[in-house]
């Protein structure tokens, strides 16, 4: 805006000076040349209309130039000079109409740079822009003027090309495009790759919107398969993507309207069978789909930045249900809540989580946050600083699924944690694999020396329980002792069985 003010002021000033000069000098000329007042008045009128006509004509040309420039900006990407998405889609429809009439086939390719954020970090934003411009130049030089080339997003490009032969191998075009991209990034001493999605008209779509959707669906599948991959659209892929989008829409609606629910799985002391705490687990019973497992909707939420909404619901609802049932501080002294790696490694999301926790005063003193081993190890030094700071605020921490990240036992001496949970896969193999038993024994021995509690999760049989007792685990959680249950059942469970006596783990039957 500020850059536009200076030229606008200069143009307005020039207009005022020209107008003033015209009025002054034309009036002086008329007074000098014409003595007849009536003729002078007529000429003054003509002079005025002439000025209006000339300035109107000037204004017309200025507006035409300005609007043409604005239209060009709307049609072309300002950084690369390629078509913008709207114009690309419009021209694509025209090309498909021509292909329909001439019985031709058209290929649509969508290209996305893998790890472009890393390129921006290495080159700087100016260097990243230069890379995008160079790629655009290479695309324009390599393909014909009749081929449509567009920049669809920050690092996503599209190419529409009429095929000379219906049986053309469109994947060979994608390989060619991949090689072109590699040649460009080599000039920047980078090892970036690109993912490519392909679709073909009329095989995969009936119009431009459908064809673009097909190519982008194939691109998403390529990116899910790994870096530098090429994928062609197929109908099964389309149905999978549509189902995923529908599931995501339902999940978003469920989170926004607090339609998830909670269950609680009790944890017990191996030594005396006493109730030590419970883990809060989130469930989704969709009216249309029925029960949707956490292994389905939790990863979906993480990929689409919805996980913090789920965690917020879990904290609010657990605070409401457990305090309302009168269990906090009486029968239950520790409540474990899972937080995702995405939240733990995001300063912004952790700050939002802490604000939410501070709004749950009844739950806060008993809360223990569970993070995965992988999340804690992504930046061990940062994790140590964060955990230390939050523990000073009264929070407790547990490392969930310990052992799945194949980390060193040395991490236990660095992380200021209260508990580790041995992954259920280890518990399952305890009976059959002596090496697993040796690992669990080593973990529990080190944890005991560091005053860290060890919980065996996923315990389902009496034989497994005996083994974890032999290995020195402090607590047990699993179907053998108690299944996950809603708040009403938990209240009844505590009242009827655990308020007056501990579970006899030695003789518990499945």
Order of alpha helices (4+ residues) and beta strands (2+ residues): alpha-alpha-alpha-beta-alpha-beta-beta-alpha-beta-alpha-beta-alpha-beta-beta-beta-alpha-alpha-beta-alpha-alpha-alpha-beta-alpha-alpha-beta-alpha-beta-alpha-alpha-beta-alpha-beta-alpha
